[in-house]
Amino acid sequence: MPHTAIDTEAHWTKSGWHGWVYGWKLHLITTVAAIWIPLAAELTAANVADNEPAPGLLRERPLAARFVLGDRHYNRANVRRACQEAGLILVTPRYGRYPHTDAGVEVRRIFHQLRSSAIENFNEQFKGIFDSHGQVPTKGLINTQRFVLGAVFVYQLALRYRFENGLDLRIGLKAFLKAA
């Protein structure tokens, strides 16, 4: 019988950044631009592979998007197929020994730096705004989805409000949300 503090619907995964972690995983599609805007999101148990929800999330992207920048975990047949069917160009690191020497290596390196900067900075900003560096205050998949995806929606609403009112979209966002 697990301890009552453990969320039995969550799962373990191994993170390249944090080692073994127990909990949930937020899968996001964001803009890679001066402002990081979440375009689609799904929350799953941490053991769900990144490529599994990706095709569904890709259907929610703006139609004008042409490039999909992902890390190595998105270089999978189902994601490549979804991108090909949608007329998107998937850019991910390749498997195999480094250094890669093929013709696309420099382009992938630039896109990887853009992706890494956008998603890692967005994740940190989002966690900082919603004080979510630690354990979420919910248990169970449905309740945790409501909490986390609700926070993504509030973030999107705050960006829209600030844009429509000519306010800075990055500076003061946490204070703005805390004051609401």
Protein Blocks (a to p, Z undefined) as FASTA:
>chain_A
ZZfkbcfkbccdddfklopaedddddddddddfbdcdfbdcdddfklcfklmmmmmmmmp
cfkbmbdcddfklmcfklmmmmmmnopacddddedddddfbfklmmmmmmmmmmmmmmmm
mmmmmmmmnopabccfbecjklmmmmmmmmmmmmmmmmmmmmmnopafkgoklmmmmmZZ
